[in-house]
Amino acid sequence: MRSLLGDHLLQRLQQDAEGTLHQRLFRCLRSAIVEGVLQPKTRLPASRDLAGEIHVSRNTVLTAYEQLQAEGYVEARTGHGTWVAEKLPEAFLNSQKKKAQPHLQQPLRRDYTLSNRGASLMGYAAASPHQWGAFVPGAPDVTEFPHHIFSRIQARLSREPDINRLIYSNAGGCVELRSALADYLRVARSVQCDVDQIIITEGIHQGIDLVSRALSDIGDHVWIEDPAYWGMRNTLRINGLHLRPMPVDIEGIIPEDNPKQAPKLIFVTPSHQYPLGSHLSLARRKQLLNIARQHGSWIIEDDYDSEFRFSGQPYPSLQGLEPEAPVIYMGTFSKTIYPALRIGYLVVPKPLFSPLRIVAAELYRGGHLLVQKALAEFIREGHYEAHIRRMRLLYGKRRSFLIDLIYRYLGKDFLHEYDEASGLHLVMKLPTYCDDVAIAAKALERGVKVRPLSQYYMQSHARAQRGLLMGFACVDEKDMVMAFGVLLQCLREAGVPTLN
């Protein structure tokens, strides 16, 4: 069997046809070294082995190796083979050339530009490279997941995998996972569904993309909450939809009863408004359903963080409020298990299941079926529900600890009034004169990761509330105290009054 280097040399030898064979081989090997195909301190194949791979005599390879060594590209170590030199001759020659020709004109480079919509997306991009630590909003404590149990299930399934789980799928996802989800959602979230209404996606972003492409056209109007999740806004933008930001109060989104332009889609987070935390009241839920029925709109319910409610009774889903509701329900395992799992789901009305399943297969190609089957068994065996119960207690304790810090050092007025004791983050309110973007940037320089509330608004920055999103789920109490102390210093430097 040929090595990758053997394949590379055979291709290069076909392109270099001048001179003797050992000269051609020398030039090909030298180019591979200079271009980084062969990295410094890499051992070259034995001359006999390489000769057999590229179908030349051993003497041809030995002659090429000797010339490489003579010119300083390789080093021969007695009893240890031939190795690429750590410092190449080009390094010295290039430095001398720069000294001799300091004004050498650089070659012209082509400009690489994105499309208008690509450039627009870049202009709104907000995904943070910081996804762990104090106080990253929405980050679960991935260290607390029972990885040993999940790995054991995966290992068992991988030993004798079903062929159908190793090929492309257009079934809307693993049927066992869809069935387990249907049973779970009916009980835990009062969702009206069965297995033939669930489509598995790779997270919420793919679900939003699928729904917006399949159920709306370029230029259609879409209602979104303001403030709202930036990832949802950007996905809708790049799909060419016209975003209509709707204000939010303590009862959730404030819809418009007689809109001049009817919305095709209405995106809401009714159980825990993101990012402010309010709960969509029953009156507003009925109002939204009436508007959707009247105008032929679809309500997209993102049931964000619904599993983590720390006081009172959990709110049932909007989808299950009325029979045949014009609602598409979205969920994910990113917060309950871990984000890198990349498994989410849609619950759609039965007439939409087949067309959306086909669109999903055309756009994305189904996969990860072994992982989906493992997750199905994880749910069926009761591990998922047990994990959520345990994490609810842990997150509730950490949330209370963070609130105590805010009360002790800032006062109760700094906790946002829409807080509903749920989710994986809370909002610290700031005085209107504060620049929350600057405060967040200063905190990040010192290792504390908060997100400015004002950046979640579509409306003008002047009208946006000032505050900081603070995730508490992945931070233990000891680290929380230290990080909060750093944040307090940033607030003091910004002129925010503190109690201690």
SULQUI-V616171 format. One record per backbone hydrogen bond with DSSP energy under -0.5 kcal/mol. CO is the residue of the C=O (numbers start at 1). NH is the residue of the N-H. E is the energy in kcal/mol with one decimal. If there is no record, write none. Layout:
co = <CO | CO>
nh = <NH | NH>
e = <E | E>
//
This chain:
co = <3 | 4 | 5 | 6 | 7 | 8 | 9 | 10 | 11 | 12 | 12 | 15 | 20 | 21 | 22 | 23 | 24 | 25 | 26 | 27 | 28 | 29 | 30 | 31 | 32 | 32 | 33 | 37 | 39 | 42 | 46 | 47 | 48 | 49 | 50 | 51 | 51 | 57 | 58 | 59 | 60 | 61 | 62 | 63 | 64 | 65 | 66 | 67 | 68 | 68 | 69 | 73 | 75 | 75 | 76 | 77 | 77 | 81 | 82 | 83 | 84 | 88 | 88 | 89 | 90 | 91 | 92 | 93 | 94 | 95 | 96 | 97 | 99 | 101 | 111 | 115 | 116 | 117 | 118 | 119 | 120 | 121 | 121 | 122 | 129 | 133 | 134 | 135 | 136 | 138 | 140 | 141 | 142 | 145 | 146 | 146 | 147 | 148 | 149 | 150 | 151 | 152 | 153 | 154 | 155 | 156 | 158 | 162 | 163 | 165 | 169 | 172 | 174 | 175 | 176 | 177 | 178 | 179 | 180 | 181 | 182 | 183 | 184 | 185 | 185 | 189 | 191 | 194 | 195 | 197 | 199 | 201 | 201 | 203 | 204 | 205 | 206 | 207 | 208 | 209 | 210 | 211 | 212 | 217 | 220 | 221 | 221 | 222 | 223 | 224 | 226 | 229 | 230 | 231 | 232 | 233 | 234 | 235 | 236 | 237 | 240 | 241 | 242 | 243 | 244 | 246 | 247 | 249 | 250 | 251 | 252 | 253 | 255 | 256 | 260 | 264 | 265 | 266 | 266 | 268 | 270 | 273 | 273 | 278 | 281 | 282 | 283 | 284 | 285 | 286 | 287 | 288 | 289 | 290 | 291 | 292 | 292 | 298 | 298 | 299 | 299 | 300 | 300 | 301 | 301 | 302 | 303 | 305 | 305 | 307 | 308 | 318 | 322 | 325 | 326 | 327 | 328 | 329 | 330 | 331 | 333 | 333 | 338 | 339 | 343 | 344 | 345 | 346 | 346 | 347 | 349 | 349 | 350 | 350 | 352 | 353 | 354 | 355 | 356 | 357 | 358 | 359 | 360 | 360 | 361 | 366 | 368 | 369 | 370 | 371 | 372 | 373 | 374 | 375 | 376 | 377 | 378 | 378 | 379 | 382 | 383 | 384 | 385 | 386 | 387 | 388 | 389 | 390 | 391 | 392 | 393 | 394 | 395 | 396 | 397 | 398 | 399 | 400 | 401 | 402 | 403 | 404 | 405 | 406 | 406 | 409 | 409 | 411 | 412 | 414 | 414 | 416 | 421 | 421 | 424 | 424 | 426 | 426 | 427 | 427 | 428 | 431 | 434 | 435 | 436 | 437 | 438 | 439 | 440 | 441 | 442 | 443 | 443 | 444 | 448 | 451 | 452 | 453 | 454 | 456 | 460 | 460 | 461 | 466 | 467 | 468 | 468 | 469 | 469 | 470 | 471 | 472 | 476 | 477 | 478 | 479 | 480 | 481 | 482 | 483 | 484 | 485 | 486 | 487 | 488 | 489 | 490 | 491 | 492>
nh = <7 | 8 | 9 | 10 | 11 | 12 | 13 | 14 | 15 | 15 | 16 | 17 | 24 | 25 | 26 | 27 | 28 | 29 | 30 | 31 | 32 | 33 | 34 | 35 | 37 | 38 | 36 | 39 | 42 | 84 | 50 | 51 | 52 | 53 | 54 | 55 | 56 | 61 | 62 | 63 | 64 | 65 | 66 | 67 | 68 | 69 | 70 | 71 | 73 | 74 | 72 | 85 | 77 | 83 | 78 | 80 | 81 | 77 | 44 | 75 | 41 | 91 | 92 | 93 | 94 | 95 | 96 | 97 | 98 | 99 | 100 | 101 | 102 | 104 | 113 | 119 | 120 | 121 | 122 | 123 | 124 | 124 | 125 | 125 | 131 | 136 | 449 | 471 | 139 | 140 | 142 | 144 | 145 | 147 | 149 | 150 | 151 | 152 | 153 | 154 | 155 | 156 | 157 | 158 | 159 | 160 | 161 | 165 | 166 | 370 | 366 | 200 | 178 | 179 | 180 | 181 | 182 | 183 | 184 | 185 | 186 | 187 | 188 | 189 | 191 | 317 | 193 | 197 | 198 | 348 | 346 | 203 | 344 | 207 | 208 | 209 | 210 | 211 | 212 | 213 | 214 | 215 | 216 | 220 | 242 | 264 | 265 | 244 | 267 | 246 | 248 | 233 | 234 | 235 | 236 | 237 | 238 | 239 | 241 | 240 | 219 | 243 | 222 | 245 | 224 | 226 | 254 | 252 | 279 | 281 | 249 | 255 | 257 | 259 | 262 | 298 | 223 | 268 | 300 | 302 | 280 | 275 | 277 | 273 | 285 | 286 | 287 | 288 | 289 | 290 | 291 | 292 | 293 | 294 | 295 | 296 | 297 | 266 | 300 | 301 | 328 | 268 | 302 | 303 | 330 | 304 | 306 | 308 | 423 | 309 | 423 | 321 | 325 | 327 | 299 | 329 | 301 | 347 | 303 | 345 | 337 | 338 | 341 | 342 | 333 | 201 | 331 | 199 | 348 | 329 | 352 | 353 | 353 | 354 | 356 | 357 | 358 | 359 | 360 | 361 | 362 | 363 | 364 | 365 | 365 | 169 | 372 | 373 | 374 | 375 | 376 | 377 | 378 | 379 | 380 | 381 | 383 | 384 | 382 | 386 | 387 | 388 | 389 | 390 | 391 | 392 | 393 | 394 | 395 | 396 | 397 | 398 | 399 | 400 | 401 | 402 | 403 | 404 | 405 | 406 | 407 | 408 | 409 | 410 | 411 | 499 | 500 | 414 | 415 | 416 | 429 | 419 | 310 | 311 | 472 | 473 | 428 | 470 | 416 | 429 | 468 | 434 | 436 | 439 | 440 | 441 | 442 | 443 | 444 | 445 | 446 | 446 | 448 | 447 | 450 | 469 | 455 | 456 | 457 | 228 | 463 | 464 | 464 | 430 | 453 | 428 | 470 | 451 | 471 | 426 | 135 | 475 | 480 | 481 | 482 | 483 | 484 | 485 | 486 | 487 | 488 | 489 | 490 | 491 | 492 | 493 | 494 | 496 | 495>
e = <-2.0 | -2.4 | -2.7 | -2.2 | -1.8 | -2.2 | -2.9 | -1.1 | -0.9 | -0.6 | -1.8 | -0.8 | -2.2 | -2.5 | -2.2 | -2.5 | -2.3 | -2.5 | -2.9 | -2.5 | -2.0 | -1.9 | -2.8 | -2.8 | -1.4 | -2.2 | -0.9 | -0.6 | -1.3 | -2.7 | -2.7 | -2.3 | -1.8 | -1.8 | -2.2 | -0.7 | -1.9 | -1.3 | -2.7 | -2.6 | -1.9 | -2.7 | -2.6 | -2.0 | -2.1 | -2.3 | -2.4 | -1.8 | -2.7 | -0.9 | -1.2 | -2.6 | -0.5 | -2.9 | -0.6 | -2.9 | -0.9 | -2.9 | -3.2 | -3.0 | -2.0 | -1.1 | -0.8 | -2.4 | -3.0 | -1.4 | -2.0 | -2.4 | -2.1 | -1.5 | -2.3 | -2.3 | -0.5 | -1.4 | -0.6 | -3.0 | -2.2 | -2.2 | -2.1 | -1.9 | -1.1 | -0.7 | -0.8 | -0.7 | -0.8 | -3.1 | -2.6 | -1.9 | -1.2 | -0.6 | -1.4 | -1.5 | -0.7 | -2.5 | -0.7 | -1.9 | -3.0 | -1.7 | -1.9 | -2.3 | -2.8 | -2.0 | -2.1 | -2.2 | -1.2 | -0.7 | -0.7 | -2.2 | -2.1 | -0.5 | -1.5 | -3.3 | -2.3 | -2.3 | -2.4 | -2.6 | -2.2 | -2.0 | -2.2 | -3.3 | -1.9 | -1.3 | -3.3 | -1.8 | -1.8 | -2.1 | -1.0 | -1.7 | -1.1 | -2.9 | -2.5 | -1.1 | -3.0 | -1.5 | -2.8 | -2.4 | -2.7 | -2.4 | -2.6 | -2.2 | -2.3 | -2.3 | -0.8 | -2.3 | -2.9 | -3.3 | -1.0 | -3.2 | -2.7 | -3.1 | -0.7 | -1.6 | -2.5 | -1.8 | -2.1 | -2.5 | -2.3 | -0.9 | -1.9 | -2.1 | -3.1 | -0.7 | -2.6 | -0.6 | -2.0 | -1.9 | -2.5 | -2.2 | -0.7 | -1.8 | -2.3 | -0.8 | -0.6 | -0.6 | -0.5 | -2.1 | -2.5 | -0.5 | -3.4 | -2.8 | -2.6 | -0.6 | -2.6 | -3.2 | -2.2 | -2.3 | -2.1 | -2.6 | -2.3 | -2.3 | -2.2 | -2.6 | -2.4 | -2.5 | -2.2 | -1.0 | -1.9 | -2.5 | -0.5 | -0.7 | -3.0 | -2.4 | -0.8 | -0.9 | -3.3 | -2.3 | -1.3 | -1.4 | -0.6 | -0.9 | -2.9 | -1.6 | -1.1 | -2.5 | -2.6 | -0.5 | -2.8 | -2.7 | -2.2 | -2.3 | -2.3 | -0.8 | -1.6 | -1.7 | -2.3 | -2.2 | -2.1 | -2.3 | -0.6 | -2.2 | -1.8 | -0.8 | -1.0 | -0.6 | -2.5 | -2.4 | -2.1 | -2.5 | -2.6 | -2.1 | -2.1 | -2.5 | -2.7 | -0.9 | -0.5 | -0.9 | -2.1 | -2.5 | -2.2 | -2.4 | -2.3 | -2.1 | -2.3 | -2.2 | -2.7 | -2.4 | -1.3 | -1.2 | -1.8 | -1.8 | -2.4 | -2.3 | -2.2 | -2.1 | -2.6 | -2.5 | -1.5 | -1.9 | -3.3 | -2.0 | -1.8 | -2.1 | -2.8 | -2.1 | -1.9 | -2.1 | -2.4 | -2.2 | -1.6 | -2.1 | -2.8 | -2.5 | -2.3 | -2.3 | -2.2 | -2.9 | -0.6 | -1.6 | -1.5 | -0.5 | -3.4 | -1.6 | -3.1 | -0.5 | -1.5 | -0.9 | -0.6 | -2.8 | -2.3 | -0.7 | -2.2 | -1.9 | -0.9 | -2.1 | -2.4 | -2.1 | -2.4 | -2.5 | -2.2 | -1.8 | -0.8 | -0.8 | -2.7 | -2.0 | -0.8 | -3.2 | -1.0 | -2.1 | -1.3 | -2.1 | -1.2 | -0.9 | -0.5 | -2.0 | -2.5 | -2.8 | -0.5 | -1.5 | -0.5 | -2.0 | -0.5 | -1.2 | -2.2 | -2.0 | -1.5 | -2.5 | -2.5 | -1.8 | -1.6 | -2.3 | -2.6 | -1.7 | -1.7 | -2.3 | -2.7 | -2.2 | -1.1 | -2.7 | -1.6>
//
